[in-house]
Amino acid sequence: TIEQGQKLLREFWPEEVFSIAEGNAAERLLETAEQNQSLLVIGAYGFRNPETNVMGQTVTSVVRTATCSLLIYR
């Protein structure tokens, strides 16, 4: 659950590193990375049929519009 993830993150990092935002996932990820001037690390695949996708829809959108540094892992 969200609460469990938040608790786990706070055990290892005292600063605010966890947030919940509504809207387009790619847009929210890019906004947050650019506001914090940080590297965006993102997985290449989502949960929908990775065999038929080279990259997930969110990752594809992020790659096409990003102005920040990206690290994409498989």
Buried (B, 14 or more C-beta within 10 A) or exposed (E): EEEEEEEEBEEEEEEEEEEEEEEEBBBBBBBBBEEEEEEBEBEBBBEEEEEEBEBBEBBBBBBEEBEBEBEEEE
